[in-house]
Amino acid sequence: MPRFRVTFRKVVYDNTGHARAICQRIVEVEERDDASAQATAMQRFCDLENITNWLNHADWMEIARVNQLLARPSICDNRARHAA
């Protein structure tokens, strides 16, 4: 079954007023297609964040098909958090 990495991002503003795209969480799933992977990742994100709507903690998501799943849990590291 195909594997997908879904990255949830939120726009925040720094002290100079510049917008930054901050990685909130990465969720990886195995699903049959992009749409199924997106739905599963949204539900898992909500469960992990203890929320009912993923838009409460993120503004958008990016989905990519991958060959290998991450070996570690799905919280973003500092390098991803500072990427803009």
C-alpha positions, 0 to 999 in steps of 0.5 A, a space after each residue: 500500500 502506498 505511503 504518504 507524509 502529510 505536513 500540517 503548517 500554520 502561518 505565524 508572524 515574527 517580531 518584525 511582522 514577517 510571515 513564517 510557515 511553521 510546521 505543526 506536525 508531520 503525520 505519516 499514513 499508509 493508504 490507497 490514494 491521496 484522498 484517503 491519506 489526507 482524510 486519515 492524516 486529518 483525523 490522526 492530527 486531530 486525535 494527536 492534538 486533542 481537537 475536533 477541527 484540524 484548522 484550529 492548529 494549522 492553516 494548510 497541509 502538504 501531502 507527499 508520497 514517500 518510499 519509507 516512513 519516518 523512524 520517529 514520532 511525527 512532531 516537527 524538528 527545529 529545522 522544519 519549524 524555522 523553514 519559511 
